[in-house]
Amino acid sequence: MFSKLLFLTAWPGLIGLASVLPVMPAAAQSAPDSLHAWAGKPTPASLEAWVNGHLAAEQQSVDALVALQEKPTVENALTLYDRANAELSIAGSEAGLLYSVSPEKAVRDKAQEMVQKVSEAAVALSLNQPVYQKLASIEAPHADAGTRHYLSRTLLQYRLAGVDKDAATRERVRQLQEKITALSLTFGRNVQEHVNTVTVKDAAELEGLPADYIAAHKPGADGTITLTTDYPDMQPVMTYAKSEALRHRMYLAYNTRAYPANKQVLLDLLAAREELAGVLGFKNWADLATADQMMGSAANVRSFLKQVDAASKSPADREYAMVRAFAQKQQPGLENIAADSSNYWYEQYRSSVYDFDSQSVRPFFPYEEVQQGILNTAAKLFHVAFQADPKAAVWDPSVTAWLVYDRAPGAQEQKPIGRIYLDMHPRPGKDKWFSAYPIVPGIAGKQLPEAALICNFPGGKPGEPGLMQYSDVVTFFHEFGHLMHAILGGQQPWAGTSGISTEGDFVEAPSQMLEEFFRNPALLQSFAKNYKTGEPIPTAMVERMDRASAFGRGNWVRSQLFYTRFALDLHDRPPASIDLDALMRADYAAALPYTWVDGNRFYASFTHLTGYSSNYYTYLFDKVIALDFFRQFDQHNLVEGPAALRYRRSVLEPGGSEPGTELVKNFLGRAQSIDALTAWMNEEFQHTPGTGPARAENPAK
């Protein structure tokens, strides 16, 4: 998941997802580290002073732009705008980071306040008519294509923000934007700090769980065992626990986080978005949110989802029928598989049919070795090098920092091109999900891009190897794809086109593409070694794992359809007519075959609704692109083949200097096709005994 800045994603189309720090005025320079809000163990007061320094610098650039007497040009007007935008971006991104990860609650509280303050300044900039008029009067026929794209996209986003409306309308827009940001922050904070627990009174309920998991969860003084809904506790229960009752309790605990607190927050958020869309002249929020995306409109999203629905139904139905028949043999009297048991029964099926128990590979995936393996893989694939940076300021002692060096042909190897931070294990008060976080996107020759991974993997405790499930390793690959996009795309001449500043519905393509590299035996054997013996993971085990993990893709796509439709349905109709529980259950039934579990309040912790809002379709849309990209690599020489450098040059390095459609065409030579997704879903049946050839229809034909 790419974590967009909250203050920039409370509404669609707001300018500037990237930042560069230019020369700072005295207010900002007085901070111990003007680039890093967390340096020197921040207090609420020091964080506020740091943010205020950047806001003062932003206002200075805005004032200079408005006061500009000569004819606005790229060199004067766009440069001043870019500088102002950069100050907002770095202030908002780092306040948002500390809101998500600071070990101190008082700092998280102040960070939330500062994100709101930066959001207010960003709204003011997006509605500033004199600034818009200066930018609109720039004539740039001889500027490079990246600059022209930046200017054109900036003007579009200004219009989408309502800059051309009358004063009363702009004031109402400002009020609604601030309300949306406040509600989004409250929603996320409730999820972050409301961790549910599950009590186990009888240790027999842990049967089926890995031995190291059981060893790490000792009974308390009263003899009970407490499990949390943090990912390292939750996921193994849902995958391995034989106890149906324990799976049920964990499922409900996980899917009722921040409930009931977030139910009304979400309804209020939907109402504010709907009103804002109407004020800006759109039928609904979904139309507004897609207006500057690759997809272009909510209607186009619906059309795309119909294609995916048709392509996924046949493989999903076939695989569910196989798993249900298997489960019925194991548990006579079972009619259908319930939602709280789907992971368990798919795991049991894979173990039986493919002779693959996913617990068997966990000893080959201790966290530290996986981390180094992914660094090594990325170094070869993207032609870079990583060097530990122990002197870098970090926000928690568990965080590590790494300098990135360019090793592409012709690169100047002695200077770093960026820095990454890895914050990889859960702790109290920290964001509970997995995301890549832009911190300081760069600008060529002036500012190094910086980005972080915020994850919740096993490990991080003395003496604990942190054995990961193979799905955890896939997630690590995914998030690292975002990091490489941020760093390699962070070498642009403009702040506003640097890093992951493409359309929002392209940002998941590079990350999902990197997931596919996990399946290569030679690649895995380079780092997947038994944590006790040092033995590399056997080729036969990887092959069984690949065949087993390919099974279930149809219903993975169907689960994405559920999330996508629900997010879209929440935003294309009057909020007053929405019954959250009824709508979620209806969308679930339309997409998935598993029996609904009463009491599921997933919407209260669906944090993508504050970032992607109606545009969760990004994951499915970018899966289509990612699989098409992956097809271009030499399957016998994935990491070091010629496609790797071509991919870096044509997809990652441009950052946001080209439209997403052009990035796709640059690499593929054509637009993306759903054919790769269809083939990917049906690949599972090529390896499943007794299923015969796949016959799913291709809806593109």
C-alpha positions as CSV (number, residue, x, y, z in Angstrom):
1,M,0.0,0.0,0.0
2,F,1.2,3.5,-0.8
3,S,0.4,5.8,2.0
4,K,-0.7,9.1,0.5
5,L,-0.5,12.1,2.6
6,L,-3.7,12.7,4.6
7,F,-3.7,16.4,4.1
8,L,-3.3,15.9,0.4
9,T,-5.8,13.2,0.0
10,A,-8.7,14.5,2.0
11,W,-9.9,15.5,-1.5
12,P,-8.9,14.5,-5.0
13,G,-6.8,16.6,-7.3
14,L,-4.9,18.7,-4.8
15,I,-1.6,19.7,-6.2
16,G,1.7,18.4,-5.1
17,L,2.4,14.9,-3.8
18,A,6.2,15.5,-4.0
19,S,8.4,17.9,-2.2
20,V,11.8,19.5,-2.2
21,L,13.3,21.7,0.4
22,P,14.7,24.9,-1.0
23,V,16.7,27.5,0.9
24,M,14.8,28.1,4.1
25,P,14.1,31.3,5.9
26,A,15.4,31.9,9.4
27,A,12.2,30.4,11.0
28,A,12.8,27.0,9.5
29,Q,16.6,27.1,9.7
30,S,16.4,27.5,13.5
31,A,15.2,23.9,13.9
32,P,17.9,21.3,14.7
33,D,17.3,19.5,11.5
34,S,15.1,21.4,8.9
35,L,14.7,18.2,6.9
36,H,13.6,15.8,9.6
37,A,10.9,16.6,12.1
38,W,11.8,13.6,14.3
39,A,15.4,14.6,14.8
40,G,16.5,15.2,18.4
41,K,13.5,13.4,20.0
42,P,10.8,15.9,19.2
43,T,8.4,17.3,21.7
44,P,5.0,18.7,20.9
45,A,6.4,22.2,21.1
46,S,9.4,21.5,18.8
47,L,7.3,19.7,16.3
48,E,4.9,22.7,16.1
49,A,7.9,25.1,15.7
50,W,9.3,22.9,12.9
51,V,6.0,22.8,11.0
52,N,5.5,26.5,11.5
53,G,8.9,27.2,10.0
54,H,7.9,25.4,6.8
55,L,4.6,27.1,6.6
56,A,6.3,30.5,6.9
57,A,8.6,29.5,4.1
58,E,5.6,28.4,2.0
59,Q,3.8,31.7,2.6
60,Q,7.0,33.6,1.7
61,S,7.0,31.9,-1.7
62,V,3.3,32.5,-2.3
63,D,3.7,36.2,-1.4
64,A,6.6,36.5,-3.9
65,L,4.6,34.8,-6.6
66,V,1.5,37.0,-6.1
67,A,3.7,40.2,-6.0
68,L,5.5,39.2,-9.2
69,Q,5.5,42.2,-11.6
70,E,7.2,40.8,-14.7
71,K,5.5,38.4,-17.1
72,P,5.0,35.0,-15.4
73,T,7.3,32.4,-16.8
74,V,8.4,28.9,-16.0
75,E,11.6,30.3,-14.5
76,N,10.0,32.7,-12.1
77,A,6.3,31.9,-11.5
78,L,6.4,28.1,-11.7
79,T,9.6,28.0,-9.6
80,L,8.0,30.0,-6.8
81,Y,4.9,27.9,-6.9
82,D,6.9,24.7,-6.8
83,R,8.8,26.0,-3.8
84,A,5.6,26.8,-1.9
85,N,4.2,23.4,-2.8
86,A,7.3,21.7,-1.6
87,E,7.2,23.4,1.8
88,L,3.6,22.2,2.3
89,S,4.5,18.7,1.2
90,I,7.4,18.2,3.5
91,A,5.6,19.6,6.5
92,G,2.5,17.6,5.8
93,S,4.3,14.3,5.1
94,E,6.5,14.4,8.2
95,A,3.7,15.5,10.5
96,G,1.7,12.7,9.0
97,L,4.6,10.3,9.6
98,L,4.8,11.1,13.3
99,Y,1.1,10.9,13.6
100,S,1.4,7.3,12.4
101,V,4.6,6.1,14.1
102,S,5.8,8.3,17.0
103,P,6.3,6.4,20.2
104,E,5.0,9.3,22.2
105,K,1.2,9.8,22.4
106,A,1.7,13.6,23.1
107,V,3.7,13.9,19.9
108,R,1.1,11.9,17.9
109,D,-1.6,14.2,19.3
110,K,0.4,17.3,18.2
111,A,1.2,15.7,14.8
112,Q,-2.5,15.2,14.2
113,E,-3.0,18.9,15.0
114,M,-0.2,19.9,12.6
115,V,-1.5,17.7,9.8
116,Q,-4.7,19.6,10.1
117,K,-2.9,22.9,10.1
118,V,-0.9,22.1,7.0
119,S,-4.1,20.9,5.3
120,E,-5.6,24.3,5.9
121,A,-2.6,26.0,4.3
122,A,-2.8,23.5,1.4
123,V,-6.5,24.3,0.9
124,A,-5.7,28.0,0.9
125,L,-3.1,27.5,-1.8
126,S,-5.5,25.4,-3.9
127,L,-8.1,28.2,-3.8
128,N,-5.7,31.1,-4.2
129,Q,-6.9,32.9,-7.4
130,P,-4.0,35.2,-7.8
131,V,-1.6,32.2,-7.8
132,Y,-3.8,30.4,-10.3
133,Q,-3.9,33.4,-12.6
134,K,-0.1,33.7,-12.6
135,L,0.3,30.1,-13.4
136,A,-2.5,30.2,-16.1
137,S,-0.8,33.0,-17.9
138,I,2.5,31.1,-18.3
139,E,3.4,30.4,-21.9
140,A,5.8,27.5,-22.2
141,P,5.9,26.3,-25.8
142,H,9.6,25.6,-25.6
143,A,9.7,24.0,-22.2
144,D,10.5,20.3,-21.9
145,A,7.6,17.8,-22.0
146,G,7.8,17.1,-18.2
147,T,7.5,20.8,-17.4
148,R,4.5,21.2,-19.7
149,H,2.8,18.2,-18.2
150,Y,3.4,19.6,-14.7
151,L,1.9,22.9,-15.6
152,S,-1.1,21.4,-17.4
153,R,-1.8,19.0,-14.6
154,T,-1.4,21.7,-11.9
155,L,-3.9,24.0,-13.7
156,L,-6.4,21.1,-14.0
157,Q,-6.1,20.3,-10.3
158,Y,-6.6,23.9,-9.4
159,R,-9.9,23.9,-11.3
160,L,-11.0,20.7,-9.7
161,A,-10.2,22.3,-6.3
162,G,-12.7,25.1,-7.1
163,V,-10.3,28.0,-7.7
164,D,-12.5,29.5,-10.4
165,K,-15.6,29.6,-8.2
166,D,-17.0,32.8,-6.5
167,A,-15.9,33.9,-3.1
168,A,-18.8,32.4,-1.2
169,T,-18.3,29.0,-2.9
170,R,-14.6,29.0,-2.3
171,E,-15.2,29.7,1.4
172,R,-17.6,26.7,1.6
173,V,-15.1,24.5,-0.2
174,R,-12.5,25.6,2.4
175,Q,-14.8,24.7,5.3
176,L,-15.6,21.3,3.8
177,Q,-12.0,20.5,3.0
178,E,-11.0,21.2,6.6
179,K,-13.9,19.1,7.9
180,I,-12.9,16.2,5.6
181,T,-9.3,16.3,6.8
182,A,-10.3,16.3,10.4
183,L,-12.7,13.4,10.0
184,S,-10.1,11.4,8.0
185,L,-7.5,11.9,10.8
186,T,-10.0,10.9,13.5
187,F,-10.9,7.8,11.5
188,G,-7.3,6.7,11.1
189,R,-6.4,7.5,14.7
190,N,-9.3,5.4,16.1
191,V,-8.0,2.4,14.1
192,Q,-4.4,3.0,15.1
193,E,-5.1,3.1,18.9
194,H,-8.0,0.7,19.3
195,V,-6.4,-2.7,19.4
196,N,-8.9,-5.5,20.3
197,T,-7.8,-8.6,22.1
198,V,-8.9,-12.2,22.2
199,T,-8.7,-14.3,25.3
200,V,-7.8,-18.0,25.2
201,K,-8.8,-19.9,28.3
202,D,-7.8,-23.3,27.1
203,A,-4.4,-23.7,25.4
204,A,-5.8,-26.5,23.3
205,E,-7.4,-23.8,21.2
206,L,-4.0,-23.0,19.9
207,E,-3.7,-26.4,18.2
208,G,-2.4,-26.1,14.6
209,L,-0.5,-22.8,15.3
210,P,3.3,-22.8,14.8
211,A,5.4,-23.9,17.8
212,D,7.2,-20.5,17.9
213,Y,3.8,-18.7,17.9
214,I,2.7,-20.8,20.9
215,A,6.0,-20.3,22.7
216,A,5.7,-16.5,22.3
217,H,2.2,-16.4,23.8
218,K,2.6,-17.7,27.4
219,P,-0.3,-17.9,29.8
220,G,-0.7,-15.0,32.2
221,A,-1.0,-15.3,36.0
222,D,-4.6,-16.2,35.6
223,G,-3.8,-19.0,33.2
224,T,-5.3,-17.3,30.2
225,I,-3.5,-16.3,27.0
226,T,-4.1,-12.9,25.4
227,L,-3.9,-12.4,21.6
228,T,-4.1,-9.0,19.9
229,T,-5.5,-8.0,16.6
230,D,-2.1,-6.8,15.5
231,Y,-1.2,-8.6,12.2
232,P,1.5,-11.0,13.6
233,D,-1.0,-12.3,16.2
234,M,-4.1,-12.2,13.9
235,Q,-2.9,-13.7,10.6
236,P,-1.5,-17.1,12.0
237,V,-4.8,-17.7,13.9
238,M,-6.9,-17.2,10.7
239,T,-4.6,-19.4,8.7
240,Y,-3.6,-22.3,11.0
241,A,-5.8,-22.5,14.1
242,K,-7.9,-25.7,14.1
243,S,-10.3,-24.2,16.6
244,E,-13.3,-22.8,14.7
245,A,-14.3,-20.9,17.8
246,L,-11.0,-19.2,18.1
247,R,-11.0,-18.2,14.4
248,H,-14.5,-16.8,14.9
249,R,-13.5,-14.7,17.9
250,M,-10.4,-13.4,16.2
251,Y,-12.3,-12.6,13.0
252,L,-14.9,-10.5,14.8
253,A,-12.3,-8.8,17.0
254,Y,-10.3,-7.8,14.0
255,N,-13.3,-6.7,12.0
256,T,-14.8,-4.6,14.8
257,R,-11.7,-2.5,15.5
258,A,-12.7,1.2,16.0
259,Y,-16.4,0.2,16.1
260,P,-18.7,1.8,17.0
261,A,-16.6,5.0,17.1
262,N,-15.9,5.1,13.4
263,K,-19.4,4.4,12.1
264,Q,-20.6,7.9,12.6
265,V,-17.2,9.3,11.6
266,L,-17.4,7.5,8.3
267,L,-21.0,8.6,7.6
268,D,-20.0,12.2,8.4
269,L,-17.0,11.9,6.1
270,L,-19.2,10.6,3.2
271,A,-21.7,13.5,3.7
272,A,-18.9,16.1,3.6
273,R,-17.4,14.6,0.5
274,E,-20.8,14.4,-1.2
275,E,-21.5,18.1,-0.4
276,L,-18.1,19.1,-1.7
277,A,-18.6,17.3,-4.9
278,G,-21.9,19.0,-5.5
279,V,-20.4,22.4,-4.7
280,L,-17.7,21.8,-7.3
281,G,-20.3,20.9,-9.9
282,F,-20.0,17.1,-9.8
283,K,-22.8,14.5,-9.6
284,N,-21.0,12.7,-6.8
285,W,-17.7,12.3,-5.1
286,A,-16.7,9.3,-7.2
287,D,-16.9,11.4,-10.4
288,L,-14.8,14.1,-8.8
289,A,-12.2,11.7,-7.4
290,T,-11.6,10.1,-10.9
291,A,-11.6,13.3,-12.9
292,D,-7.8,13.7,-12.9
293,Q,-7.0,9.9,-12.8
294,M,-6.0,7.5,-15.6
295,M,-9.5,6.0,-15.3
296,G,-11.1,9.4,-16.0
297,S,-14.6,8.8,-14.6
298,A,-16.6,6.6,-12.3
299,A,-18.5,5.2,-15.3
300,N,-15.2,4.0,-16.7
301,V,-14.5,2.3,-13.3
302,R,-17.8,0.5,-13.5
303,S,-17.0,-0.7,-17.0
304,F,-13.6,-2.0,-15.9
305,L,-15.1,-3.8,-13.0
306,K,-17.6,-5.6,-15.3
307,Q,-14.6,-6.9,-17.3
308,V,-12.9,-8.1,-14.1
309,D,-16.1,-9.6,-12.8
310,A,-16.6,-11.6,-16.0
311,A,-12.9,-12.7,-16.1
312,S,-12.8,-13.9,-12.5
313,K,-16.1,-15.6,-12.0
314,S,-15.2,-18.9,-13.7
315,P,-11.9,-19.5,-11.9
316,A,-13.3,-18.3,-8.6
317,D,-16.3,-20.6,-8.8
318,R,-14.1,-23.6,-9.7
319,E,-11.6,-23.1,-6.9
320,Y,-14.3,-22.6,-4.3
321,A,-16.1,-25.7,-5.4
322,M,-12.9,-27.7,-4.9
323,V,-12.2,-26.3,-1.5
324,R,-15.8,-26.7,-0.3
325,A,-15.8,-30.4,-1.4
326,F,-12.5,-30.9,0.4
327,A,-13.8,-29.2,3.6
328,Q,-17.0,-31.2,3.5
329,K,-15.0,-34.5,3.5
330,Q,-13.0,-33.2,6.5
331,Q,-16.0,-31.9,8.3
332,P,-19.2,-33.9,7.5
333,G,-22.3,-31.8,7.7
334,L,-20.6,-28.6,6.5
335,E,-22.7,-26.8,3.9
336,N,-20.6,-23.8,3.0
337,I,-17.4,-22.2,4.1
338,A,-17.8,-19.2,6.4
339,A,-15.9,-16.0,6.0
340,D,-14.0,-16.6,9.2
341,S,-12.8,-20.0,8.0
342,S,-11.9,-19.3,4.4
343,N,-8.2,-18.8,5.0
344,Y,-8.0,-21.9,7.1
345,W,-9.7,-24.2,4.6
346,Y,-7.7,-22.8,1.6
347,E,-4.6,-23.5,3.6
348,Q,-5.7,-27.1,4.4
349,Y,-6.6,-27.7,0.7
350,R,-3.2,-26.5,-0.5
351,S,-1.5,-28.6,2.1
352,S,-3.4,-31.7,1.0
353,V,-3.6,-31.3,-2.8
354,Y,-0.2,-29.7,-3.4
355,D,1.7,-31.4,-0.6
356,F,2.5,-27.9,0.7
357,D,2.1,-26.8,4.3
358,S,2.9,-23.0,4.5
359,Q,4.3,-23.5,8.0
360,S,7.1,-25.7,6.4
361,V,8.6,-22.6,4.7
362,R,8.5,-20.3,7.7
363,P,11.9,-21.5,9.1
364,F,13.4,-20.3,5.8
365,F,12.0,-16.8,6.2
366,P,13.5,-15.3,9.4
367,Y,12.9,-11.6,9.2
368,E,16.5,-10.3,9.2
369,E,17.6,-12.7,6.3
370,V,14.5,-11.7,4.4
371,Q,15.2,-8.1,4.7
372,Q,18.8,-8.5,3.5
373,G,17.6,-10.7,0.7
374,I,15.1,-8.1,-0.6
375,L,17.8,-5.4,-0.4
376,N,20.1,-7.7,-2.4
377,T,17.4,-8.5,-5.0
378,A,16.5,-4.8,-5.4
379,A,20.1,-3.9,-5.8
380,K,20.5,-6.2,-8.8
381,L,17.1,-5.5,-10.3
382,F,17.2,-1.8,-10.1
383,H,21.0,-1.3,-10.5
384,V,21.5,0.3,-7.1
385,A,23.4,-0.3,-3.9
386,F,22.3,0.0,-0.2
387,Q,24.5,1.1,2.6
388,A,23.5,1.2,6.2
389,D,23.3,4.7,7.6
390,P,23.6,4.4,11.4
391,K,24.2,8.1,11.9
392,A,20.8,9.0,10.3
393,A,18.2,10.4,12.7
394,V,15.3,7.9,13.3
395,W,12.0,8.2,15.2
396,D,12.4,4.9,17.1
397,P,15.5,2.8,18.0
398,S,14.0,-0.1,16.1
399,V,14.1,1.9,12.8
400,T,17.0,1.4,10.4
401,A,18.2,3.9,7.7
402,W,19.9,3.1,4.4
403,L,21.6,5.2,1.8
404,V,20.9,4.3,-1.8
405,Y,23.6,4.6,-4.5
406,D,23.2,4.5,-8.3
407,R,24.9,1.5,-10.0
408,A,23.3,1.9,-13.4
409,P,25.7,2.2,-16.4
410,G,27.3,5.6,-16.5
411,A,26.1,6.6,-13.0
412,Q,28.3,8.6,-10.6
413,E,28.7,5.9,-8.0
414,Q,30.3,7.9,-5.2
415,K,27.2,10.0,-4.3
416,P,24.0,8.7,-2.8
417,I,20.7,9.2,-4.7
418,G,18.4,8.8,-1.7
419,R,17.7,7.4,1.7
420,I,15.2,4.8,2.9
421,Y,13.9,4.0,6.4
422,L,12.6,0.6,7.6
423,D,10.2,0.6,10.5
424,M,9.1,-3.0,10.3
425,H,7.6,-4.3,13.6
426,P,4.5,-3.5,15.7
427,R,4.7,-1.4,18.8
428,P,2.0,0.4,20.9
429,G,0.4,3.4,19.2
430,K,2.0,2.7,15.8
431,D,-0.1,2.4,12.6
432,K,-1.2,-1.3,12.3
433,W,-1.0,-1.7,8.5
434,F,1.7,-2.0,5.9
435,S,2.6,1.0,3.8
436,A,5.3,2.9,2.0
437,Y,5.6,6.5,3.2
438,P,7.1,9.4,1.1
439,I,9.1,11.7,3.4
440,V,11.3,13.9,1.3
441,P,10.9,13.3,-2.4
442,G,13.9,14.8,-4.2
443,I,14.9,17.2,-6.9
444,A,17.8,16.6,-9.2
445,G,21.1,18.1,-7.9
446,K,19.4,19.8,-4.9
447,Q,17.6,17.3,-2.6
448,L,17.8,13.6,-2.0
449,P,14.5,11.8,-1.9
450,E,13.7,9.9,1.3
451,A,10.9,7.4,1.9
452,A,10.0,4.8,4.6
453,L,8.3,1.5,5.0
454,I,5.9,1.3,7.9
455,C,5.1,-2.4,8.5
456,N,4.1,-4.8,11.2
457,F,6.0,-8.0,10.5
458,P,7.0,-10.7,13.1
459,G,10.4,-10.2,14.8
460,G,12.1,-7.2,16.3
461,K,12.4,-8.7,19.8
462,P,15.6,-10.1,21.3
463,G,16.0,-13.8,20.6
464,E,12.9,-13.9,18.3
465,P,13.8,-15.0,14.7
466,G,10.6,-13.4,13.4
467,L,9.6,-16.3,11.1
468,M,7.5,-15.0,8.3
469,Q,4.7,-16.6,6.3
470,Y,5.3,-16.6,2.6
471,S,2.5,-14.1,2.2
472,D,4.5,-11.7,4.5
473,V,7.5,-11.9,2.2
474,V,5.3,-11.1,-0.8
475,T,4.0,-8.1,1.1
476,F,7.6,-7.0,1.8
477,F,8.4,-7.3,-1.9
478,H,5.2,-5.2,-2.7
479,E,6.1,-2.4,-0.3
480,F,9.7,-2.3,-1.5
481,G,8.4,-1.7,-5.0
482,H,7.0,1.6,-3.7
483,L,10.3,2.6,-2.1
484,M,12.2,2.1,-5.4
485,H,9.6,4.1,-7.2
486,A,10.0,7.0,-4.7
487,I,13.8,6.9,-4.9
488,L,14.4,6.4,-8.6
489,G,11.5,8.7,-9.5
490,G,12.9,11.2,-7.1
491,Q,15.5,12.6,-9.5
492,Q,13.2,15.0,-11.4
493,P,13.9,18.8,-11.8
494,W,10.5,19.8,-10.3
495,A,9.3,19.0,-6.8
496,G,5.8,18.5,-8.2
497,T,6.8,15.7,-10.6
498,S,9.3,14.0,-8.3
499,G,8.9,10.6,-6.7
500,I,5.6,8.8,-6.6
501,S,3.7,11.8,-8.0
502,T,1.9,10.0,-10.8
503,E,-1.9,9.7,-11.0
504,G,-3.2,7.9,-7.9
505,D,-4.4,5.0,-9.9
506,F,-1.0,4.1,-11.2
507,V,1.0,4.1,-7.9
508,E,0.2,0.4,-7.1
509,A,1.5,-0.9,-10.4
510,P,5.3,-0.9,-9.6
511,S,4.6,-2.5,-6.2
512,Q,2.4,-5.3,-7.5
513,M,4.8,-6.0,-10.3
514,L,7.6,-6.7,-7.8
515,E,5.4,-9.2,-5.9
516,E,5.7,-11.6,-8.9
517,F,9.5,-11.9,-8.4
518,F,8.9,-13.8,-5.2
519,R,8.1,-17.0,-7.1
520,N,11.5,-17.5,-8.7
521,P,13.4,-20.4,-7.0
522,A,16.9,-19.1,-7.7
523,L,16.0,-15.7,-6.3
524,L,14.5,-17.2,-3.1
525,Q,17.4,-19.6,-2.6
526,S,19.8,-16.6,-2.5
527,F,18.4,-15.6,0.9
528,A,15.8,-18.1,2.1
529,K,17.9,-20.2,4.4
530,N,16.8,-22.3,7.4
531,Y,17.4,-20.1,10.5
532,K,18.8,-23.1,12.4
533,T,20.8,-25.0,9.8
534,G,21.6,-22.4,7.1
535,E,20.2,-24.8,4.5
536,P,18.8,-23.0,1.4
537,I,15.1,-23.5,0.7
538,P,14.9,-26.7,-1.5
539,T,13.9,-26.1,-5.2
540,A,11.1,-28.7,-4.9
541,M,9.7,-26.9,-1.9
542,V,9.6,-23.6,-3.8
543,E,7.9,-25.3,-6.7
544,R,5.3,-26.8,-4.4
545,M,4.8,-23.4,-2.8
546,D,4.4,-21.7,-6.2
547,R,1.8,-24.2,-7.3
548,A,-0.1,-23.9,-4.0
549,S,0.1,-20.1,-3.8
550,A,-1.3,-19.9,-7.4
551,F,-4.4,-21.6,-6.2
552,G,-6.9,-19.1,-4.9
553,R,-6.2,-16.2,-7.3
554,G,-9.8,-16.1,-8.6
555,N,-11.2,-15.4,-5.2
556,W,-8.4,-13.1,-4.3
557,V,-9.6,-11.0,-7.3
558,R,-13.2,-11.4,-6.1
559,S,-12.2,-10.1,-2.7
560,Q,-10.7,-7.1,-4.4
561,L,-13.9,-6.6,-6.3
562,F,-15.8,-6.6,-3.0
563,Y,-13.5,-3.9,-1.5
564,T,-13.6,-1.9,-4.7
565,R,-17.3,-2.0,-5.2
566,F,-18.0,-1.1,-1.6
567,A,-15.6,1.9,-1.7
568,L,-17.3,3.0,-5.0
569,D,-20.8,2.4,-3.8
570,L,-20.2,4.5,-0.7
571,H,-19.3,7.5,-2.9
572,D,-21.7,7.5,-5.8
573,R,-25.0,7.9,-4.0
574,P,-26.6,10.2,-1.3
575,P,-24.9,9.3,2.0
576,A,-28.3,9.7,3.8
577,S,-29.6,6.7,1.9
578,I,-26.6,4.4,3.0
579,D,-27.0,1.7,5.5
580,L,-23.4,0.7,6.0
581,D,-24.1,-2.8,7.3
582,A,-26.6,-3.6,4.6
583,L,-24.5,-2.2,1.7
584,M,-21.4,-4.0,2.9
585,R,-23.2,-7.3,3.2
586,A,-24.8,-6.9,-0.3
587,D,-21.5,-6.1,-1.9
588,Y,-19.9,-9.0,-0.1
589,A,-22.5,-11.5,-1.3
590,A,-22.2,-10.2,-4.9
591,A,-18.5,-10.9,-5.0
592,L,-17.6,-13.8,-2.6
593,P,-19.0,-17.2,-2.0
594,Y,-18.2,-17.5,1.7
595,T,-21.0,-17.4,4.3
596,W,-21.4,-13.9,5.8
597,V,-20.5,-13.7,9.5
598,D,-22.9,-11.5,11.5
599,G,-21.2,-8.8,13.5
600,N,-18.6,-8.0,10.9
601,R,-18.1,-4.2,11.0
602,F,-15.1,-4.1,8.6
603,Y,-16.0,-0.6,7.4
604,A,-15.0,0.9,10.7
605,S,-11.3,-0.1,10.1
606,F,-11.2,0.2,6.3
607,T,-8.5,2.9,6.4
608,H,-8.2,2.9,2.6
609,L,-11.5,4.9,2.6
610,T,-9.6,7.9,4.0
611,G,-6.8,7.7,1.5
612,Y,-8.1,6.2,-1.7
613,S,-11.7,7.1,-0.9
614,S,-13.8,5.8,-3.8
615,N,-10.7,4.9,-5.8
616,Y,-9.8,1.5,-4.2
617,Y,-10.2,0.2,-7.8
618,T,-6.5,1.2,-8.1
619,Y,-5.4,-2.2,-6.8
620,L,-7.3,-4.2,-9.5
621,F,-6.5,-1.7,-12.2
622,D,-2.8,-1.7,-11.4
623,K,-2.8,-5.5,-11.0
624,V,-3.7,-5.7,-14.7
625,I,-0.8,-3.3,-15.5
626,A,1.6,-5.0,-13.2
627,L,1.1,-8.5,-14.6
628,D,1.4,-7.1,-18.1
629,F,4.7,-5.5,-17.1
630,F,6.0,-8.8,-15.5
631,R,5.3,-10.7,-18.7
632,Q,8.0,-8.6,-20.4
633,F,10.8,-9.9,-18.2
634,D,12.9,-12.9,-19.2
635,Q,11.5,-15.6,-16.9
636,H,14.9,-17.4,-17.0
637,N,16.9,-14.2,-16.1
638,L,14.4,-12.1,-14.1
639,V,16.7,-9.9,-12.1
640,E,19.6,-9.3,-14.5
641,G,17.9,-9.5,-17.9
642,P,17.6,-6.5,-20.2
643,A,14.0,-5.7,-19.2
644,A,15.0,-4.6,-15.7
645,L,17.0,-1.6,-16.7
646,R,14.5,-0.7,-19.4
647,Y,11.7,-0.9,-16.8
648,R,13.7,1.4,-14.4
649,R,14.3,3.9,-17.2
650,S,10.8,4.0,-18.7
651,V,8.5,3.4,-15.7
652,L,10.2,4.4,-12.5
653,E,12.6,7.2,-13.3
654,P,10.0,9.6,-14.9
655,G,8.2,9.9,-11.6
656,G,5.2,12.2,-12.3
657,S,6.7,13.9,-15.3
658,E,4.5,11.9,-17.8
659,P,0.9,10.7,-17.7
660,G,0.4,7.1,-16.4
661,T,-0.9,6.0,-19.8
662,E,2.4,7.1,-21.4
663,L,4.4,5.2,-18.7
664,V,2.5,2.1,-19.6
665,K,3.0,2.6,-23.4
666,N,6.7,3.4,-22.9
667,F,7.3,0.0,-21.5
668,L,4.8,-2.2,-23.2
669,G,4.6,-0.4,-26.6
670,R,0.8,-0.4,-26.2
671,A,-2.0,0.0,-23.6
672,Q,-2.4,-2.6,-20.9
673,S,-4.5,-5.6,-21.5
674,I,-6.6,-7.7,-19.2
675,D,-5.3,-10.9,-20.9
676,A,-2.4,-11.1,-18.4
677,L,-4.8,-11.1,-15.4
678,T,-7.0,-13.7,-17.0
679,A,-4.0,-16.0,-17.6
680,W,-2.7,-15.4,-14.1
681,M,-6.0,-16.4,-12.5
682,N,-6.2,-19.6,-14.6
683,E,-2.6,-20.6,-14.1
684,E,-3.7,-22.4,-10.9
685,F,-5.6,-25.0,-12.9
686,Q,-2.6,-26.0,-14.9
687,H,-1.1,-27.5,-11.7
688,T,-4.2,-28.8,-9.9
689,P,-4.7,-32.6,-10.2
690,G,-7.8,-33.6,-12.1
691,T,-9.0,-30.1,-13.1
692,G,-8.1,-30.2,-16.8
693,P,-7.4,-27.2,-18.9
694,A,-8.8,-23.9,-17.8
695,R,-11.7,-22.6,-19.9
696,A,-12.5,-19.2,-18.5
697,E,-13.7,-16.8,-21.2
698,N,-11.6,-13.8,-21.9
699,P,-14.0,-10.8,-21.7
700,A,-11.7,-8.7,-23.8
701,K,-12.6,-10.8,-26.9
